[in-house]
């Protein structure tokens, strides 16, 4: 059976420490995940308004194969400054990719939008995220705060306060998987107006309060909850996450697995139920049924009579499959 790690945090994955820094007047903050030794990493960017830094270098064909830290930050595009502060702290520690006599800390970064959450964003000429990024790295350790902390300080959802969540799982094989999520989602993490999380079926050891799912489901369970419904903006909703494991993976395998991670519910207490149907569509899309394969060599009306169309090329255009060890 699966079980939680000793701390039920992403820091249960060996080699990872996490630090938070926040400004409650600003209602924003930064979370840094420090990797010692440096770790292989991959990225999957979703959504229509992403904000990232140094994620292109995570492509498996590029020169740099490992990262020194990962940063999650509030502040929208201003929050990308947090990476500079994290780099400064790591450089003082002697960390980074060696280029001659120099060390360049590799710190991929992602941000969420929390500019209109009521915090004081009148910070003057320069935003404060560089200093927050520096402090987050300096505070990194095996134990850290969740909820209204770090990158989750100013996060909101449609119903309850958003925030920072983390969990870990130890598989029967002994492999540890950890997750850290800053949720600032469009939808709701809970069922209707209740205290029951949609992710209750995935709860381990009563980590959500052992409430389970409500029975029967409340009348408002099917209601679509949208944050800032009267002033909806796609840029105001972001969920950013780091998933880590101590399993040995090749960079290309890491890249492949990131494609599946966003589709799986997590145990951080911040799983958000997706909308059942696009608000721009009143009915599901339908497709015409195909009468025959486009690669068929016979007529659909008479299977014995060959079609006049030429055969498709037999040369394979698919990418080679990479076995997962």
C-alpha positions in Angstrom: 0.0 0.0 0.0 1.0 3.6 -0.5 1.8 5.7 2.5 2.8 9.3 3.2 6.4 10.2 3.7 7.7 11.1 7.2 6.8 14.8 6.8 4.2 14.4 4.1 6.0 17.2 2.2 8.0 17.4 -1.0 11.1 17.6 1.2 10.7 13.9 1.9 12.4 13.5 -1.5 16.1 13.3 -0.6 18.1 16.3 -1.6 15.3 18.8 -1.6 14.8 21.7 0.8 12.1 24.4 0.6 12.1 28.0 1.8 9.4 30.6 1.9 9.5 34.4 2.1 6.5 36.6 2.0 5.2 40.2 2.6 1.7 40.2 4.2 1.2 43.8 3.4 2.0 43.1 -0.2 -0.1 39.8 0.0 2.4 38.0 -2.1 5.5 35.9 -1.7 8.1 33.5 -3.0 8.8 29.8 -2.6 12.2 28.3 -3.4 12.9 24.5 -3.9 16.7 24.0 -3.5 18.3 20.9 -5.0 21.5 19.6 -3.4 22.9 17.9 -5.4 21.6 19.6 -8.6 18.6 17.6 -10.1 17.4 16.8 -13.5 14.2 18.6 -14.4 11.5 19.0 -17.1 8.6 21.4 -17.6 5.1 21.4 -19.0 3.6 24.9 -19.6 -0.2 25.1 -19.8 -2.7 27.9 -20.0 -3.0 31.0 -22.1 -1.0 33.5 -20.1 2.1 31.7 -18.7 5.0 33.5 -17.0 8.3 31.6 -16.8 12.0 32.1 -16.8 14.8 29.6 -17.9 12.3 26.9 -18.7 13.6 26.5 -22.3 16.9 25.1 -21.0 15.0 22.1 -19.5 14.5 20.7 -23.0 16.5 17.4 -23.0 18.7 18.3 -26.1 20.1 21.4 -24.4 23.5 21.6 -22.7 22.5 22.1 -19.1 21.2 18.9 -17.7 20.5 19.8 -14.0 19.1 22.7 -12.0 20.2 24.2 -8.7 16.8 25.4 -7.6 13.2 26.0 -8.7 11.3 29.1 -7.8 7.5 29.7 -7.6 6.5 33.3 -7.1 3.5 35.6 -6.9 3.5 39.0 -8.6 2.7 38.0 -12.1 5.6 39.0 -14.5 7.1 41.2 -11.7 7.6 38.0 -9.7 10.1 36.7 -12.2 12.6 39.0 -10.5 12.6 36.4 -7.6 14.9 34.2 -9.7 17.6 36.9 -9.6 17.5 36.9 -5.8 17.6 33.1 -5.7 20.6 33.1 -8.0 22.4 35.6 -5.8 21.9 33.5 -2.7 23.1 30.3 -4.5 26.1 32.1 -5.9 27.1 33.1 -2.4 27.0 29.4 -1.5 29.3 28.5 -4.4 26.5 26.8 -6.3 25.9 26.8 -10.1 26.9 25.6 -13.5 30.7 25.9 -14.0 31.8 28.0 -16.9 35.6 28.6 -16.6 36.1 30.3 -13.2 32.5 31.3 -12.9 29.4 29.6 -11.4 26.0 30.3 -12.9 23.1 29.1 -10.7 20.4 27.5 -12.8 17.0 28.5 -11.4 13.9 27.9 -13.6 11.0 30.0 -12.3 7.2 30.2 -12.7 4.8 32.9 -11.4 1.1 33.2 -10.6 -1.1 36.3 -10.8 -2.0 37.9 -7.4 -1.9 41.6 -8.3 -5.6 42.3 -7.6 -6.0 40.4 -4.3 -6.2 43.6 -2.1 -2.5 43.8 -1.2 -0.4 47.0 -1.4 1.3 46.8 -4.7 2.6 50.4 -4.7 6.2 49.3 -4.3 7.9 52.2 -6.0 10.5 51.8 -8.8 11.4 48.2 -8.4 9.3 45.3 -7.2 10.4 43.4 -4.0 10.6 39.9 -5.4 14.4 39.8 -5.9 14.8 40.3 -2.1 12.1 37.8 -1.4 13.7 35.2 -3.7 17.0 35.7 -1.9 15.4 35.2 1.5 13.4 32.1 0.3 16.7 30.3 -0.6 18.4 31.3 2.6 15.5 29.9 4.6 15.3 26.6 2.8 15.1 23.6 5.0 13.3 20.2 5.3 10.3 21.7 7.1 8.3 24.7 5.9 5.0 26.4 6.2 2.0 25.7 3.9 -1.2 27.6 3.3 -0.8 31.4 3.3 2.9 31.2 2.9 5.5 31.8 0.2 4.1 31.8 -3.3 0.7 31.0 -1.9 0.5 34.1 0.3 -1.9 36.0 -2.0 -3.4 33.1 -3.9 -7.2 32.8 -4.1 -9.8 30.3 -5.5 -13.5 30.7 -6.3 -14.6 29.9 -2.8 -11.9 29.5 -0.2 -8.5 31.0 0.2 -5.9 29.5 -2.1 -2.4 28.9 -1.0 0.6 26.6 -0.9 0.1 22.9 -0.4 2.5 19.9 -0.3 2.3 16.1 0.1 4.4 13.0 -0.4 3.9 9.4 -1.1 6.1 6.4 -0.6 5.4 3.6 -3.2 5.6 -0.1 -2.3 8.9 -0.1 -4.2 10.4 2.4 -1.8 10.4 5.3 -4.4 9.2 8.6 -3.0 7.1 11.1 -4.9 6.5 14.6 -3.6 4.4 17.5 -4.8 4.4 21.3 -4.0 1.5 23.4 -5.5 0.7 27.0 -5.3 -3.0 27.2 -6.2 -4.6 30.4 -7.5 -7.2 28.6 -9.5 -10.3 29.7 -11.4 -12.5 27.0 -9.9 -13.2 25.6 -6.4 -11.3 23.1 -4.4 -14.3 22.2 -2.3 -17.8 20.7 -3.0 -20.3 23.5 -3.2 -20.3 25.6 0.0 -19.1 22.7 2.1 -15.8 22.0 3.8 -15.4 18.7 1.8 -12.5 18.7 -0.7 -13.1 17.2 -4.2 -9.8 15.4 -3.7 -11.1 13.6 -0.6 -10.9 10.1 -2.3 -7.1 10.6 -2.5 -6.6 11.5 1.2 -4.1 9.6 3.2 -4.0 9.5 7.0 -6.7 12.1 7.5 -4.6 14.9 6.0 -7.8 16.9 4.9 -9.5 16.4 8.2 -10.9 12.9 7.4 -14.2 14.5 6.2 -14.5 12.4 3.0 -17.0 13.4 0.4 -20.5 14.7 1.6 -23.3 12.2 1.4 -25.6 13.0 -0.1 -24.0 15.6 -2.3 -25.3 19.1 -1.6 -27.7 20.7 -4.1 -25.0 23.2 -5.1 -22.3 20.6 -5.8 -22.8 20.9 -9.5 -22.7 24.7 -9.6 -19.8 26.1 -11.6 -17.8 28.4 -9.4 -15.7 31.0 -11.1 -13.3 33.4 -9.3 -13.9 37.0 -10.1 -16.9 36.1 -12.2 -17.8 39.8 -12.7 -14.4 40.7 -13.9 -13.1 37.4 -15.2 -9.6 37.4 -16.6 -7.7 34.3 -17.8 -4.5 36.0 -16.5 -5.8 36.1 -13.0 -5.9 32.4 -12.5 -2.8 30.2 -12.2 -1.8 26.9 -10.6 1.9 26.2 -10.6 3.5 23.1 -9.2 6.6 21.1 -8.7 6.5 17.3 -8.7 9.7 15.5 -7.5 10.8 11.9 -7.2 14.0 10.1 -6.1 13.6 7.6 -9.0 16.4 7.7 -11.5 15.0 9.1 -14.8 16.6 10.2 -18.0 15.8 13.8 -19.0 13.5 12.7 -21.9 11.6 10.4 -19.5 11.1 13.4 -17.2 9.8 15.5 -20.0 7.3 12.8 -21.0 6.0 12.4 -17.5 5.4 16.1 -17.0 2.7 15.8 -19.7 0.6 13.5 -17.5 1.1 15.2 -14.1 -1.4 18.1 -14.6 -4.1 15.5 -15.4 -3.9 13.7 -12.1 -5.6 14.9 -8.9 -3.1 15.6 -6.1 -3.2 15.3 -2.3 -2.1 18.8 -1.5 -5.6 19.8 -0.4 -5.8 22.2 -3.3 -7.2 20.0 -6.1 -9.6 22.1 -8.1 -12.5 20.5 -9.9 -12.4 21.4 -13.6 -15.4 23.0 -15.3 -17.7 20.4 -16.7 -18.3 22.4 -19.9 -16.8 25.4 -21.5 -18.9 28.5 -20.6 -18.7 29.5 -24.3 -20.4 26.4 -25.5 -24.0 25.4 -25.0 -23.6 21.8 -26.2 -20.9 19.3 -26.7 -19.1 19.1 -30.0 -20.1 16.2 -32.2 -18.1 14.5 -35.0 -19.2 12.7 -38.1 -18.6 9.0 -38.0 -15.9 7.9 -40.4 -17.1 5.1 -42.7 -13.6 3.7 -43.4 -10.0 4.3 -42.4 -8.2 6.9 -44.5 -5.5 4.3 -45.0 -7.9 1.6 -46.2 -7.1 0.1 -49.7 -10.7 -1.0 -50.3 -14.0 0.8 -51.0 -16.3 1.1 -48.0 -19.2 -0.1 -50.2 -17.5 -3.1 -51.7 -14.6 -4.5 -49.6 -13.4 -6.6 -52.5 -13.0 -3.6 -54.9 -9.8 -1.6 -54.4 -10.0 2.2 -54.1 -8.6 4.3 -56.8 -6.6 6.4 -54.3 -2.9 5.5 -54.0 -1.5 3.8 -51.0 -0.1 6.0 -48.3 3.7 6.0 -47.8 4.9 3.1 -45.6 7.6 5.2 -44.1 7.1 5.8 -40.4 6.8 9.4 -39.2 6.2 8.7 -35.6 8.8 9.4 -33.0 10.7 6.4 -31.5 9.3 5.1 -28.3 11.5 5.5 -25.3 11.2 2.6 -22.8 10.8 3.6 -19.1 13.3 1.8 -17.0 
